[in-house]
């Protein structure tokens, strides 16, 4: 299995474990944002693939913590911590392997009609939640970090989630997401890795660089 295939599998599994930390309202009839997205060459060593349009909604569920489209049997506690989905209409997503073993880097650019402050407010209001899907539970700890630098007029935020799933031998997944928003367009750049603990320095540098490229593509 190639590193990118393994990375894609990790994200696909992680989508099922996502919980509430990031919210956004769907944007109806959003224009195609292909011209405002990064490309594979913007990822480390150019190792990334564009996620097919049919799977962009799943990528958005991953980076926002909202349930996947059509997913049933999911309960979030507290209930008012459940995030609203972000529409995949017109959105563009890329996935590549991260610097660490079994880690990934993901970017998404999407149209929204809610302010970024709502995302931050929800994350601050819901520092710990539990998501249960068909009896499998995950506990998610969410932390709002200092926002990264942004371009003129672009609001930014940084949110970290630690997702612990299972009972006797739990598994841990961590995700650090950088967000930028202006005029109804939101950018996500996420680093996801299969452990707890701090973000490795090389991964933090790679994520920062990718976020800069994503902002330049979307808002430059």
BELMO-V848201 format. One line per field, one symbol per residue. phi: phi as a letter, one per 30 degrees, with the letter a starting at -180 (. if undefined). psi: psi as a letter, one per 40 degrees, with the letter a starting at -180 (. if undefined). A space follows every 10 residues. Layout:
phi->???
psi->???
//
This chain:
phi->.deddddddd deddedcdbd abbaddcdhd ddcedccdbe dddehicabd deedcddddd dddcidddei dcicbcbded cddddcdddi dbbbbbdddc dhcbbbbbbb dbbbdddddd eddddbdbbb cbbhiccbcc ccbcceddeb deicdbabbc bcccbjcdbd cbbcbcccbb bahicbccbb cbbcbcidde eddddddedd ddddddddbd
psi->hidddddddd dddddeeiah dhiiiihifi ihedefiiid eeihefgiih hideeddddd ddddeiiihe hiehhhhide ehiiihhehe ihiihiiidi hfiihhihhi hifiiddddd dddddgdhih hhhfehihhh hhhhihiiii ihehiiihhh hhhhhicdgi ihhihhhhii hhfehhhhhh hhifiaiihi dddddddddd dddddddde.
//
